[in-house]
């Protein structure tokens, strides 16, 4: 049998490596932005076309590369970041593997322009599918400009699996946010299809967060600061009252590198224990600085996972520092053990010894003795000296005097009570009953609510058990679909407009479905950067449900931005129906139960919810008989 194992060509190996390094246009953006930061740039510009499918270009004013370095940078495992294996544990750069540019060049048309400050002219290299098309001298500013066009042009299957432009753009913006927040000392610009999306000047951490997430974010932030030998923690957490139902504003940075850590996230949630509403998540922007020797970054291709040397100590410090900040800024309730200064001994009494108080007792005083003239005279003398008129006090007799004249008084009152000559009575008799009888209250109802969760009713063949939450979902879903596609729904006007705060990215998502939302009954006063003004809401919703409803809708849109208008409408109707539907635990009157059952069976598809979960089950008489 002949030998069958062979070494793969470089361009094939690069395409395989690209599958891990470049998963979508956002991965490309992350790698190129991090290269620009490692080049010590102070101004980075990101240019996107068609959500990165057509063009991703990063321009920086960093140190640039020589002609040799520019050519060598596209080779596999070629890097300027490390020299030996020990350098992996002393990393102060973003990249270190030397795989990114080689992987990008394998699946896109890449064009590189670069120049160092000492050179008069720069170098231009064009590569298509790992093959160098040209390398020549060019005129270009100091720094590097690298563009990747037609991503996955030679891997059609990968290109077909890319999501819609809206979804891919959202992922690109997420990566842009992470890099920009980690480096507030660098100016960032972002353009999409010729339109400026972000213009972030050099600023401090707090201002960078506000510039990204909107002006309303500033009032929501609580600073966190803690320095220990193990870790330095800085950044901000959101106030509990601004907690969201989504996890969109949760960021950990370790040595200016964005990471994901469920363990550290649990530490933050533990610090907020007892302060958050149910099913809400706090916002946080936390920057951890640790010794590079104590962490391992080389775990995952995307470098978003880190192993810490002492995770338990880090957990405790993070939790306690956040709790301390929440208490320090009067966000969390605290017990005040500070000493009250008014209880302290005055300074002039500090050296004095305590004296025994003098008590004088009138041993001849008898409280039961009759008052005599001498006592009266003393009282008069005292009252004249004190310049006030005392109340007149009559001397009380013995206890027998209490009953003197009682019989004569009772006789008089009885004669007065029996004198009815001046009293008038109603001539008409009262024939009605003051209280309704039980027979009138109790009607004949065919439904019964079980555990405030299920509605039980009868049918010819047996009985039906309806899940009230799922049934109401189906009813509202079909109602919203009719309103959006056929006619506008009924709105209830708000006395005062409702103003809700959203980030720029979330407002862009609401813009996509604004027309459908208006058909469901919403009336918008305006969608301005940072806030949404609502003047009317659907008649089936209450004002307090609107904020939660829109947050849930934004979360659903973030996870699945639909392409067609029908799928947009479908997603919108599903999301609103879930938010407004009557949940388990709500008691329904018999009339409401009957209306729910009738409305459910009037739907076009009453058997399942919009998510294909059953809304009711049936028990036939035969099945009930078998139970006995």
C-alpha positions as CSV (number, residue, x, y, z in Angstrom):
1,X,0.0,0.0,0.0
2,X,1.4,3.4,-1.0
3,X,1.9,6.3,1.3
4,X,-1.3,8.4,1.7
5,X,-0.4,11.1,4.2
6,X,1.0,14.3,2.6
7,X,1.7,17.9,3.7
8,X,-1.0,20.4,2.8
9,X,-0.1,23.4,0.6
10,X,0.1,26.7,2.4
11,X,-2.9,28.2,0.8
12,X,-5.1,25.2,1.9
13,X,-3.7,25.4,5.4
14,X,-4.5,29.1,5.5
15,X,-8.1,28.5,4.4
16,X,-8.5,26.0,7.2
17,X,-7.0,28.4,9.8
18,X,-9.3,31.1,8.4
19,X,-12.3,29.1,9.5
20,X,-11.4,29.6,13.1
21,X,-9.9,33.1,13.0
22,X,-12.3,34.8,10.5
23,X,-15.8,33.6,11.2
24,X,-17.7,36.6,9.9
25,X,-16.9,40.3,8.9
26,X,-16.8,41.3,12.6
27,X,-13.9,38.9,13.2
28,X,-12.0,40.7,10.4
29,X,-12.7,44.1,12.0
30,X,-11.5,42.9,15.4
31,X,-8.2,41.6,14.0
32,X,-7.4,44.7,11.9
33,X,-8.3,47.1,14.7
34,X,-6.1,45.3,17.2
35,X,-3.2,45.4,14.7
36,X,-3.6,49.1,14.4
37,X,-3.6,49.5,18.2
38,X,-0.4,47.4,18.4
39,X,1.2,49.8,15.8
40,X,0.8,52.6,18.5
41,X,-1.8,54.5,16.4
42,X,-3.6,57.5,18.0
43,X,-6.3,57.8,15.3
44,X,-8.0,54.8,13.7
45,X,-10.6,54.9,11.0
46,X,-12.9,52.0,10.1
47,X,-14.7,52.0,6.7
48,X,-17.4,49.4,6.0
49,X,-19.5,48.6,2.9
50,X,-22.5,46.3,2.9
51,X,-21.8,45.2,6.5
52,X,-18.3,44.1,5.6
53,X,-19.2,41.7,2.8
54,X,-17.9,44.0,0.1
55,X,-15.3,46.0,2.0
56,X,-13.6,46.3,5.4
57,X,-10.9,48.9,5.6
58,X,-8.8,50.1,8.5
59,X,-6.6,53.2,8.3
60,X,-4.2,54.2,11.1
61,X,-1.4,56.6,11.8
62,X,0.8,54.1,13.6
63,X,4.5,53.3,13.0
64,X,4.0,51.6,9.6
65,X,6.1,48.8,8.1
66,X,9.1,48.5,5.9
67,X,8.8,46.8,2.5
68,X,10.3,43.5,3.9
69,X,8.0,43.5,6.9
70,X,5.0,44.3,4.7
71,X,5.7,41.2,2.6
72,X,6.5,39.0,5.5
73,X,3.4,39.9,7.5
74,X,1.2,37.8,5.3
75,X,3.2,34.6,6.0
76,X,1.8,32.1,8.6
77,X,3.1,32.5,12.1
78,X,5.0,35.7,11.2
79,X,4.7,38.2,14.0
80,X,6.6,41.1,15.6
81,X,4.9,40.6,19.0
82,X,6.8,37.7,20.5
83,X,10.2,36.0,20.0
84,X,10.2,33.0,22.5
85,X,7.6,30.8,24.2
86,X,8.3,32.7,27.5
87,X,6.9,35.8,25.8
88,X,3.4,34.3,25.8
89,X,3.3,35.0,29.6
90,X,4.5,38.6,29.3
91,X,2.1,39.8,26.6
92,X,1.4,43.5,26.4
93,X,0.0,43.4,22.8
94,X,-3.3,42.3,21.3
95,X,-2.0,39.8,18.8
96,X,0.8,37.2,19.1
97,X,-0.1,34.2,16.9
98,X,0.8,35.6,13.5
99,X,-2.2,33.9,11.9
100,X,-4.7,36.8,11.2
101,X,-3.3,38.4,8.1
102,X,-2.4,35.1,6.5
103,X,-5.9,33.8,7.1
104,X,-7.6,37.0,5.8
105,X,-5.4,37.0,2.7
106,X,-6.6,33.4,2.0
107,X,-10.3,34.2,1.8
108,X,-10.4,37.8,0.5
109,X,-8.9,40.3,-1.9
110,X,-6.4,42.2,0.3
111,X,-4.7,45.5,-0.4
112,X,-2.0,46.9,1.9
113,X,-0.5,50.4,1.9
114,X,2.1,51.3,4.5
115,X,4.9,53.8,5.2
116,X,7.3,54.4,8.1
117,X,8.1,58.0,9.2
118,X,11.8,57.7,8.1
119,X,10.8,56.7,4.5
120,X,9.8,59.0,1.7
121,X,7.6,56.5,-0.1
122,X,5.6,53.5,1.1
123,X,4.8,50.0,-0.1
124,X,1.7,48.7,-1.7
125,X,0.9,45.0,-1.8
126,X,-2.1,43.2,-3.4
127,X,-3.0,39.6,-2.6
128,X,-5.8,37.4,-3.8
129,X,-6.4,34.0,-2.2
130,X,-2.9,33.8,-0.6
131,X,-1.3,34.7,-4.0
132,X,0.7,38.0,-4.3
133,X,-0.6,39.8,-7.3
134,X,1.7,42.8,-7.1
135,X,4.2,44.6,-4.8
136,X,5.2,48.2,-5.7
137,X,6.2,51.5,-4.3
138,X,3.5,54.1,-3.7
139,X,2.8,57.5,-2.1
140,X,0.9,57.1,1.1
141,X,0.7,58.8,4.6
142,X,2.7,57.6,7.6
143,X,0.9,54.5,9.0
144,X,-1.0,51.6,7.5
145,X,-4.1,51.2,5.4
146,X,-5.3,47.7,4.9
147,X,-8.5,46.8,3.0
148,X,-10.2,43.4,2.6
149,X,-12.7,43.1,-0.3
150,X,-15.1,40.4,-1.3
151,X,-14.9,38.3,1.9
152,X,-15.2,34.5,1.3
153,X,-15.2,35.0,-2.4
154,X,-13.5,31.6,-2.9
155,X,-15.6,29.8,-0.3
156,X,-19.2,30.1,-1.5
157,X,-20.7,27.9,1.3
158,X,-19.2,30.2,4.0
159,X,-20.5,33.3,2.2
160,X,-24.0,31.9,1.9
161,X,-24.1,31.2,5.6
162,X,-23.5,34.9,6.5
163,X,-26.6,36.6,8.0
164,X,-28.4,39.7,6.7
165,X,-26.6,43.0,6.5
166,X,-28.4,44.3,9.6
167,X,-27.2,41.3,11.7
168,X,-23.6,41.4,10.4
169,X,-23.5,45.2,10.9
170,X,-24.7,44.8,14.5
171,X,-21.8,42.3,15.2
172,X,-19.3,44.7,13.6
173,X,-20.6,47.5,15.9
174,X,-20.3,45.2,18.9
175,X,-16.6,44.5,18.1
176,X,-16.0,48.2,17.5
177,X,-17.5,49.1,20.8
178,X,-15.3,46.6,22.7
179,X,-12.1,47.9,21.1
180,X,-13.1,51.6,21.5
181,X,-14.0,51.2,25.2
182,X,-10.8,49.5,26.0
183,X,-8.7,52.4,24.5
184,X,-10.3,55.8,25.3
185,X,-6.9,57.5,24.6
186,X,-7.2,56.6,20.8
187,X,-9.6,58.5,18.5
188,X,-11.9,56.2,16.5
189,X,-14.1,56.9,13.5
190,X,-16.5,54.5,11.8
191,X,-18.2,54.8,8.4
192,X,-20.8,52.5,6.8
193,X,-21.8,52.9,3.2
194,X,-20.3,56.4,3.2
195,X,-22.3,57.5,6.3
196,X,-20.5,58.4,9.6
197,X,-21.7,56.0,12.4
198,X,-19.3,56.9,15.2
199,X,-16.9,59.7,15.9
200,X,-15.2,59.1,19.2
201,X,-12.6,61.7,20.2
202,X,-9.9,61.1,22.8
203,X,-11.4,61.1,26.2
204,X,-11.6,59.5,29.6
205,X,-13.3,56.2,30.3
206,X,-16.6,57.6,31.5
207,X,-16.9,60.0,28.6
208,X,-16.0,57.3,26.1
209,X,-18.9,55.1,27.5
210,X,-21.3,58.1,27.3
211,X,-20.2,58.9,23.7
212,X,-21.0,55.3,22.7
213,X,-24.2,54.6,24.6
214,X,-25.8,58.1,24.7
215,X,-25.9,61.1,27.0
216,X,-28.5,59.5,29.3
217,X,-25.9,56.9,30.3
218,X,-23.9,59.3,32.5
219,X,-26.6,59.5,35.2
220,X,-26.8,55.7,35.4
221,X,-23.1,55.1,36.2
222,X,-21.6,54.4,39.6
223,X,-17.8,54.5,39.8
224,X,-15.9,51.4,41.0
225,X,-12.2,51.7,42.2
226,X,-10.1,49.2,44.1
227,X,-6.3,48.6,44.2
228,X,-4.7,45.5,45.6
229,X,-1.5,43.6,45.1
230,X,-3.4,41.0,43.0
231,X,-5.6,43.2,40.8
232,X,-6.5,46.8,40.2
233,X,-10.2,47.2,39.5
234,X,-11.7,50.4,37.9
235,X,-14.7,51.3,35.8
236,X,-18.4,51.7,36.4
237,X,-21.6,49.7,37.2
238,X,-25.1,50.7,36.4
239,X,-27.6,51.7,39.1
240,X,-30.1,48.9,40.0
241,X,-33.1,50.9,38.9
242,X,-31.7,51.0,35.3
243,X,-31.1,47.3,35.1
244,X,-32.3,45.8,31.8
245,X,-33.8,42.5,30.7
246,X,-31.0,42.1,28.2
247,X,-27.2,41.6,28.8
248,X,-26.2,44.1,26.1
249,X,-24.2,46.5,28.4
250,X,-22.0,44.1,30.2
251,X,-18.2,44.4,29.6
252,X,-15.1,43.0,31.2
253,X,-11.7,44.2,30.2
254,X,-8.5,42.5,31.4
255,X,-5.3,44.4,30.6
256,X,-7.3,46.4,28.0
257,X,-8.6,43.2,26.3
258,X,-12.3,42.4,26.2
259,X,-13.1,39.0,27.7
260,X,-16.1,36.9,28.5
261,X,-16.3,35.3,31.9
262,X,-19.4,33.6,33.4
263,X,-17.5,33.3,36.7
264,X,-16.8,37.0,37.1
265,X,-20.3,37.8,35.8
266,X,-21.7,35.8,38.7
267,X,-19.5,37.9,41.1
268,X,-21.2,41.1,39.8
269,X,-24.7,39.6,40.1
270,X,-23.8,38.5,43.7
271,X,-22.9,42.1,44.5
272,X,-26.3,43.3,43.2
273,X,-28.2,40.6,45.2
274,X,-31.5,41.9,46.6
275,X,-31.3,45.2,44.6
276,X,-32.5,44.0,41.1
277,X,-36.0,43.2,39.9
278,X,-36.7,39.7,38.7
279,X,-35.2,38.7,35.4
280,X,-33.2,41.9,35.0
281,X,-29.4,42.2,34.5
282,X,-27.1,45.0,35.7
283,X,-25.0,47.1,33.3
284,X,-21.2,47.2,34.0
285,X,-18.0,48.4,32.4
286,X,-15.2,47.0,34.5
287,X,-11.5,47.3,33.8
288,X,-9.2,44.8,35.5
289,X,-5.4,45.2,35.5
290,X,-3.4,42.1,36.5
291,X,0.2,40.8,36.2
292,X,0.4,39.2,32.7
293,X,2.3,36.2,34.3
294,X,-0.9,35.3,36.3
295,X,-3.2,34.9,33.3
296,X,-3.2,32.7,30.2
297,X,-4.8,34.2,27.0
298,X,-3.7,31.5,24.6
299,X,-6.9,29.4,25.1
300,X,-9.4,30.3,22.4
301,X,-8.8,31.5,18.8
302,X,-10.8,34.7,19.5
303,X,-8.8,35.4,22.7
304,X,-12.0,36.3,24.6
305,X,-11.4,33.6,27.3
306,X,-8.8,33.9,30.0
307,X,-7.6,31.6,32.7
308,X,-6.7,33.3,36.0
309,X,-4.2,32.0,38.5
310,X,-6.3,32.8,41.5
311,X,-10.0,33.1,40.3
312,X,-11.5,32.8,43.8
313,X,-9.6,35.8,45.2
314,X,-10.5,37.8,42.1
315,X,-14.2,36.8,42.6
316,X,-14.2,38.0,46.2
317,X,-12.4,41.3,45.4
318,X,-14.7,42.1,42.5
319,X,-17.8,41.4,44.5
320,X,-16.7,43.4,47.6
321,X,-15.5,46.4,45.6
322,X,-18.8,46.7,43.7
323,X,-20.8,46.3,47.0
324,X,-18.6,49.0,48.5
325,X,-19.2,51.4,45.6
326,X,-23.0,50.8,45.8
327,X,-23.0,51.6,49.5
328,X,-20.6,54.5,49.2
329,X,-22.8,56.3,46.7
330,X,-26.0,55.6,48.6
331,X,-27.3,53.2,46.0
332,X,-27.6,50.2,48.3
333,X,-29.2,50.4,51.8
334,X,-26.5,50.4,54.5
335,X,-26.4,50.3,58.3
336,X,-24.8,53.4,59.7
337,X,-22.6,52.6,62.7
338,X,-21.0,56.1,62.9
339,X,-21.1,57.7,66.4
340,X,-23.5,60.5,67.0
341,X,-21.4,63.6,67.8
342,X,-24.1,65.0,70.1
343,X,-23.6,62.1,72.5
344,X,-19.9,62.9,73.0
345,X,-18.7,64.5,76.3
346,X,-18.0,68.2,75.7
347,X,-14.2,69.1,75.8
348,X,-14.5,71.4,78.9
349,X,-16.0,68.5,80.9
350,X,-13.3,66.0,79.9
351,X,-11.2,66.4,83.1
352,X,-14.1,66.7,85.6
353,X,-15.2,63.9,87.8
354,X,-18.8,62.9,88.0
355,X,-20.8,64.2,91.1
356,X,-23.5,62.4,92.9
357,X,-26.8,64.1,92.2
358,X,-28.6,65.6,95.3
359,X,-32.2,64.4,95.8
360,X,-34.6,66.2,98.2
361,X,-37.7,64.3,99.5
362,X,-40.7,65.8,101.4
363,X,-41.2,62.9,103.8
364,X,-44.3,64.6,105.4
365,X,-46.2,64.6,102.0
366,X,-49.4,62.5,102.0
367,X,-51.2,62.3,98.7
368,X,-54.4,61.0,100.3
369,X,-54.7,63.7,103.0
370,X,-57.4,66.3,102.8
371,X,-56.2,69.7,101.6
372,X,-56.3,72.4,104.3
373,X,-56.1,76.1,104.3
374,X,-52.4,76.2,104.7
375,X,-51.9,74.2,101.5
376,X,-54.3,76.5,99.7
377,X,-52.5,79.6,100.8
378,X,-49.2,78.1,99.7
379,X,-50.7,77.4,96.3
380,X,-52.0,80.9,96.0
381,X,-48.6,82.3,96.9
382,X,-46.9,80.0,94.3
383,X,-49.3,81.0,91.6
384,X,-48.9,84.7,92.1
385,X,-45.1,84.3,92.0
386,X,-45.1,82.2,88.8
387,X,-47.3,84.7,86.9
388,X,-49.8,82.2,85.6
389,X,-53.4,81.3,86.4
390,X,-53.9,77.6,87.4
391,X,-57.0,75.6,86.6
392,X,-59.7,75.6,89.3
393,X,-59.5,72.4,91.2
394,X,-62.5,71.3,93.3
395,X,-61.9,69.2,96.3
396,X,-63.1,65.6,95.8
397,X,-65.4,64.1,98.4
398,X,-65.5,60.6,99.7
399,X,-66.4,57.7,97.3
400,X,-70.0,57.6,98.6
401,X,-70.6,61.1,97.1
402,X,-70.2,59.7,93.6
403,X,-73.7,58.0,93.8
404,X,-75.6,61.0,95.3
405,X,-78.5,62.2,93.1
406,X,-78.0,59.3,90.6
407,X,-81.6,57.9,91.1
408,X,-83.3,61.3,90.5
409,X,-81.2,61.8,87.3
410,X,-82.1,58.3,86.0
411,X,-85.8,59.0,86.6
412,X,-85.7,62.2,84.6
413,X,-83.9,60.7,81.7
414,X,-86.4,57.8,81.5
415,X,-89.3,60.1,81.3
416,X,-87.5,62.0,78.5
417,X,-86.8,58.8,76.6
418,X,-90.5,57.7,76.8
419,X,-91.8,61.0,75.4
420,X,-92.3,60.1,71.6
421,X,-94.9,62.8,70.9
422,X,-92.5,64.9,68.8
423,X,-91.0,62.0,66.8
424,X,-92.0,61.5,63.1
425,X,-91.9,58.1,61.3
426,X,-91.8,57.1,57.7
427,X,-95.2,56.3,56.3
428,X,-94.0,53.9,53.6
429,X,-92.8,50.4,54.4
430,X,-89.4,49.2,53.3
431,X,-90.0,46.2,51.1
432,X,-86.6,45.7,49.5
433,X,-83.8,43.6,51.0
434,X,-80.6,45.4,52.0
435,X,-78.4,42.4,51.0
436,X,-78.7,40.2,47.9
437,X,-79.3,36.6,48.4
438,X,-76.7,34.0,47.5
439,X,-79.0,32.6,44.7
440,X,-78.9,36.0,42.9
441,X,-75.1,36.2,43.1
442,X,-74.3,32.7,41.9
443,X,-74.8,32.2,38.1
444,X,-74.3,29.3,35.9
445,X,-70.7,29.2,34.6
446,X,-69.1,26.6,32.4
447,X,-65.5,27.5,33.2
448,X,-63.3,27.1,36.3
449,X,-59.8,28.5,37.0
450,X,-57.4,26.0,38.4
451,X,-54.4,27.3,40.4
452,X,-54.7,30.7,38.7
453,X,-53.0,29.1,35.7
454,X,-55.4,26.8,33.8
455,X,-58.9,27.4,32.7
456,X,-61.1,24.2,32.8
457,X,-64.2,24.0,30.6
458,X,-66.5,21.3,29.2
459,X,-67.1,20.1,25.6
460,X,-69.4,17.4,24.2
461,X,-66.7,14.7,24.3
462,X,-65.3,15.6,27.8
463,X,-63.3,18.5,29.1
464,X,-60.7,21.0,28.0
465,X,-57.8,22.4,30.1
466,X,-56.5,25.7,28.7
467,X,-53.1,27.3,29.6
468,X,-54.2,30.9,30.1
469,X,-50.8,32.5,29.3
470,X,-50.3,30.5,26.1
471,X,-53.9,31.0,25.0
472,X,-53.6,34.8,25.5
473,X,-50.4,34.8,23.5
474,X,-52.1,33.2,20.5
475,X,-55.1,35.6,20.8
476,X,-52.9,38.7,20.9
477,X,-50.5,37.4,18.2
478,X,-53.3,37.0,15.7
479,X,-54.8,40.3,16.7
480,X,-51.5,42.1,16.1
481,X,-51.0,40.4,12.8
482,X,-54.4,41.6,11.6
483,X,-53.7,45.2,12.8
484,X,-50.2,45.4,11.2
485,X,-51.2,43.8,7.8
486,X,-54.7,45.0,7.3
487,X,-55.7,48.0,9.5
488,X,-54.3,50.2,12.2
489,X,-55.1,49.3,15.8
490,X,-56.8,51.4,18.4
491,X,-54.5,53.5,20.5
492,X,-54.9,55.0,23.9
493,X,-53.5,58.6,24.2
494,X,-51.1,59.2,27.1
495,X,-51.7,62.3,29.3
496,X,-47.9,62.9,29.5
497,X,-45.5,61.5,26.8
498,X,-43.5,58.5,27.9
499,X,-39.7,59.1,27.4
500,X,-37.5,56.0,27.3
501,X,-33.7,55.8,27.1
502,X,-32.1,53.5,24.5
503,X,-28.6,53.3,23.0
504,X,-27.9,54.4,19.4
505,X,-27.8,50.7,18.3
506,X,-31.1,49.9,19.9
507,X,-32.8,53.0,18.4
508,X,-31.5,51.9,15.0
509,X,-33.3,48.5,15.5
510,X,-36.5,50.3,16.5
511,X,-36.3,52.4,13.3
512,X,-36.5,49.2,11.3
513,X,-39.9,48.2,12.8
514,X,-41.2,51.7,13.5
515,X,-44.0,51.4,10.8
516,X,-45.2,48.0,12.1
517,X,-45.1,49.3,15.7
518,X,-47.3,52.2,14.7
519,X,-49.8,49.8,13.1
520,X,-50.1,48.0,16.4
521,X,-51.1,51.2,18.2
522,X,-47.9,52.9,19.1
523,X,-47.6,56.6,18.3
524,X,-44.0,58.0,18.5
525,X,-43.3,61.6,19.3
526,X,-39.8,61.2,18.0
527,X,-36.7,58.9,17.9
528,X,-33.8,61.1,18.9
529,X,-30.3,59.9,19.8
530,X,-30.4,58.4,23.2
531,X,-34.2,58.5,23.8
532,X,-37.6,57.5,22.4
533,X,-40.7,59.6,23.0
534,X,-44.1,57.8,23.0
535,X,-47.4,59.7,22.9
536,X,-49.8,56.7,22.5
537,X,-49.8,53.0,23.2
538,X,-51.9,50.0,22.1
539,X,-55.2,49.7,23.9
540,X,-54.4,46.2,25.2
541,X,-51.2,47.4,26.9
542,X,-50.7,49.4,30.1
543,X,-48.2,52.3,30.5
544,X,-46.0,50.4,32.9
545,X,-45.6,47.5,30.5
546,X,-44.3,49.6,27.6
547,X,-40.7,49.9,28.8
548,X,-40.4,46.1,29.4
549,X,-42.2,45.4,26.1
550,X,-39.8,47.5,24.0
551,X,-36.7,46.2,25.8
552,X,-37.9,42.6,25.0
553,X,-38.5,43.6,21.4
554,X,-35.1,45.1,21.1
555,X,-33.6,41.9,22.6
556,X,-35.5,39.7,20.1
557,X,-34.4,41.9,17.2
558,X,-30.8,41.8,18.3
559,X,-30.8,38.0,18.3
560,X,-32.7,37.7,15.0
561,X,-33.0,40.7,12.7
562,X,-35.4,39.5,10.1
563,X,-34.8,40.1,6.4
564,X,-38.3,40.2,4.8
565,X,-41.1,42.5,5.9
566,X,-43.3,39.5,6.8
567,X,-40.7,38.0,9.1
568,X,-40.4,41.4,10.7
569,X,-44.1,41.6,11.3
570,X,-44.2,38.0,12.6
571,X,-41.3,38.7,15.0
572,X,-42.9,41.9,16.2
573,X,-46.3,40.3,16.8
574,X,-44.7,37.4,18.7
575,X,-42.6,39.7,20.9
576,X,-45.4,42.0,21.9
577,X,-47.9,39.2,22.5
578,X,-45.4,37.5,24.8
579,X,-44.8,40.7,26.8
580,X,-48.5,41.7,27.2
581,X,-50.2,38.3,27.6
582,X,-51.8,37.5,31.0
583,X,-49.3,35.4,33.0
584,X,-49.9,32.6,35.4
585,X,-50.9,33.7,38.9
586,X,-53.5,36.3,37.7
587,X,-57.0,35.5,38.9
588,X,-59.7,35.9,36.2
589,X,-63.4,36.5,36.7
590,X,-65.8,33.9,35.2
591,X,-66.7,36.3,32.3
592,X,-62.9,36.8,31.5
593,X,-62.4,33.0,31.5
594,X,-65.3,32.5,29.1
595,X,-64.1,35.3,26.9
596,X,-60.6,33.8,26.8
597,X,-61.9,30.4,25.8
598,X,-64.2,31.8,23.1
599,X,-61.5,34.0,21.7
600,X,-59.0,31.2,21.6
601,X,-61.3,28.9,19.6
602,X,-62.1,31.8,17.3
603,X,-58.4,31.9,16.2
604,X,-57.2,30.5,12.9
605,X,-54.7,28.2,14.7
606,X,-55.9,27.8,18.3
607,X,-54.0,24.6,19.1
608,X,-50.5,26.1,19.5
609,X,-48.8,29.3,20.5
610,X,-46.7,31.4,18.0
611,X,-43.7,29.3,19.2
612,X,-45.6,26.0,18.5
613,X,-46.3,25.1,22.1
614,X,-49.7,23.6,22.9
615,X,-52.3,26.0,24.3
616,X,-54.7,23.3,25.6
617,X,-55.3,19.6,26.2
618,X,-58.5,17.6,26.0
619,X,-59.7,14.8,28.3
620,X,-62.5,12.7,26.8
621,X,-65.1,11.0,28.9
622,X,-63.6,7.6,28.0
623,X,-60.2,8.7,29.3
624,X,-61.8,9.9,32.5
625,X,-63.7,6.7,32.9
626,X,-60.4,4.7,32.6
627,X,-59.0,6.6,35.5
628,X,-61.7,5.1,37.7
